[in-house]
Amino acid sequence: METKDVILRLRTAKGLSQDELAAKVFVTRQAVSRWETGETVPNTETLKLLSAFFDVSINTLLGSPRRPVCQCCGMPLDDSLLGREKNGTLNEDYCKWCYASGEFTYDNMDELIEVSVKHMAGDGFTEEEARAYMKERLPELDYWKRYKELGGGKKIAELKKKLIDEINALRIEGMPEVKALNALAGSDVDLAYPLPNGKTANFLDGNTTYLGARLEPLFGGDRFFGVLANNDFLLIATYEKDGENPELVLYKKR
C-alpha cells in the first residue's frame, strides 16, 4: 500500500474531511489532497504529526518499506508492538517490552536472554538453540552496541531494585520473595478483578508497559501470584492458569 492510500484509509476511518485532517496537522486542504492523489508526500515534520495523530508508525505511513526489528531483543515489529515515549508517541526502534515511557526496561543481556528463551523454547527451538541464537544475535543490535551511550539501563535497574525491595517488604502470606521483574505489556496482563459489589475492575492501561513477575506459591496449589508495578503503584494478585479467576490481593499507590 502506498502513502496516498494509507493516508486516505486512515482519514476516512476517523470520519474526517480533508479540511479537518489539514487542521489537525497544520497544513492546507490542498496539501492533504495532493498526498491522497500521490502528487506529493508529507515532509518529515508532518509525518511525525500524522504518526502521533493516527497512532501509527512513520514506516506504516510510508507504506511499510522497512521490516524493522527491535534493536534490543530482535523481535520483528509492527505498530501494535512498538514501544512508546513519555508523551505516548511511538518509538519505531524498540518493542513495548524493551522500551516503555521513554525508558529502556532491560539493563542486563543475560536476563533478557533467559526471558526470551522461555518464549522461544518449543517454538521451533530447543532451549539450548534459543540461548545460543540470542547470545549471537543480541550483540549485533543497536541497543547493546550503544549500551553505555544510551544510558545502560541504569534508571530502570534502580527502579527495579526499589520495587523489588518494596514488594518483598509487604511480606504477603504464601508469596515467595521476588528476585526479578520483567517488562510486561498492559494489554497482556490487564485482568478484570471482581469487586465486593459484584462488578469487576481493570487497573491497567493496555498501551503501557509494566514491570512484573509470576510466582508459584510457597505452599503449593493451583493459583499463582502475579506482581505488577511501576512508578505509581504496586499490584499483587492471585490467579489460576492463563489468568483465570483472578483475585486482587493488594493495590497500593507509591
Sequence and secondary structure as in RCSB ss.txt:
>XXXX:A:sequence
METKDVILRLRTAKGLSQDELAAKVFVTRQAVSRWETGETVPNTETLKLLSAFFDVSINTLLGSPRRPVCQCCGM
PLDDSLLGREKNGTLNEDYCKWCYASGEFTYDNMDELIEVSVKHMAGDGFTEEEARAYMKERLPELDYWKRYKEL
GGGKKIAELKKKLIDEINALRIEGMPEVKALNALAGSDVDLAYPLPNGKTANFLDGNTTYLGARLEPLFGGDRFF
GVLANNDFLLIATYEKDGENPELVLYKKR
>XXXX:A:secstr
  HHHHHHHHHHHTT  HHHHHHHTT  HHHHHHHHHTS    HHHHHHHHHHHT  HHHHTT     B TTT  
B  GGGEEE TTS EEEEEETTTEETTEES   HHHHHHHHHHHHBTTTB HHHHHHHHHHHGGGSHHHHTTTTT
TTTHHHHHHHHHHHHHHHHT  TT       EEEEHHHH   EE TTS EE    TTSEEEEEEE  TT  S EE
EEEE SSEEEEEEE GGG S EEEEEEE 
